[in-house]
């Protein structure tokens, strides 16, 4: 696991994860898996699509988690995947 990716749910993260937190974690994940810090021009589109997909999946995960009987993210709140 990439050590730059932090836990995005309370109580580890004192406040609710922001869209920026989710995007940063998705970016770190895609960088780790791909082995590229920044993609070459011919890989940029697929790299950015992967980041968006991971961010969307992360927001969905956080939206469905309950910690000590309360939702992690407010109902209906979604990360901006684009």
Buried (B, 14 or more C-beta within 10 A) or exposed (E): EEEEBEEBBBEEBEEBBEBEBBBBBBBBBBBBEEEEEEBEEEEEEEBBEBBBEBBBBBBEBBBEBEEEEEBBBEEEBBBEBE
